[in-house]
Amino acid sequence: MKPKLPKAQPSYDTISMHPIEKITLGYLAFFLILGIYLAIFNQSYFDSVYTLEDGILEWLTVIALFTTAWVCCKRAIQFSATQKKQFIVMNLLFAGIFFFAAGEEISWGQRLFDWQTNEYFTQFNAQNETNLHNLKVNGIKINQLIFGLGFSIILLTYLLVLAPLYNINSKVHKFLDQWGIPMPKNLHIIGYFVILIAVEVIIKELSETGRRGELTEFVTSFWVLLNVTFPKNTLFYQTSIEIEP
């Protein structure tokens, strides 16, 4: 017996937003607008309070990342008996990636539990913390190379290549569904670019703050959570999969 996957579904952008989506959207809009205002008109507060290390934005970012990891892990377990192996493996991989990102964000609990930084990280970590994303090797910041440039390339490929192909090519549509890849709604795609423009264009041009990246991480982490939890192919995850002999 093997699972019979649901047929390719039509566009789901017409589905009404879940109440949690609406609440989160309003919450993110508030924090983003406030962040833009503070970065431009009260930079000292933005730098020392709003984007403070171990401050509210950082911990909310951690919560979003852990929650996204939990959603992916739960999805893998929930469909373990009805989906193919690639679906399970991909969702477990996503869960691991988001769990890793959350752990990196809080330096794996170093500041929380007051752990001492070992000699290697003292020498090569730009912030003397036990994490990988702040490593600096031969003058190259790992954060900018992998977590910055790498993430940007993956995200743009996802939004500008995979998302359009998902809509127009039935084979790509079926392939991405079978691999359990949550696809972005039109709202999600627009939102990613709004975040990019707001932080990396408006704040960068009108403020001298060097901590705008903290705001980008915060807003993006919750936007990814919405993208993963309420994707365009939501009905694929909700469909009862029939078992054929």
C-alpha positions, 0 to 999 in steps of 0.5 A: 500500500502506498499513499495517493497524493492529492492532485495539484490544487488551484491557487489558494490566495483567495482563501481568507486569512486565519485570525492568527495571520491577521493579528501577527500582520498587525503586530509586525506592522506596528513593530516595523513602523516603530523601528523605522521611526526610532532608527531615523528620529531617535537612533540612540534609543533604537541602538541601545534599547529597541535592538538591544542584545538580549532585548525584546526583539531578539527574544521574540525572534527566538520564539518565532524561530523555535515555533517554526521549527516546531511546526515543521517537526509536527508536520513531519510526524503528523504525515509520517504514515501517509506521505513519502519519505522525502516529505518527512525528511524535508520537514525534519530538515527545515525543523533542524535549520530553524532550531539551529537558527534559534540556538545561534540567535541566543548563542546556545544559551551562553548569556542566559546560563553565563557560560564562558567562551572557549579559546577558539571563539574568543579568538575568531568570534567577532562578539566573543560568543559561542556561535557560528554566525559571528565568526570572522575568518581571514577578515571575512564575516561568516554572518555576511557571507553565509547567513547574509548573502547565502540566505538572500540568494536562497530567498530570492530563488524561492520567491522569484523562481520557485513560486512562479513555476509552482503557479504555472507548471504542474510538474513543479507544483506536484514536485514541491508539494510532494517534498513538503515545501510550503509555498508563499502566498502573494501576500508573503511575497509582497511582504518580503520585499516590503521588509527589504525596502523598509529596512535595507533601503529606507533605514539605511539611507536615512539613518546611520544605525549599525543595528538595523539587521536586528530589526530585519531578523525580527520581522523576517523570522515572523514572516517566515513563520507565517509563510511556513504555517499558512502557505499557499499550498495549505490545502495540501497539508489539510487534505485527507490522503487516501490509501490505495491498495 
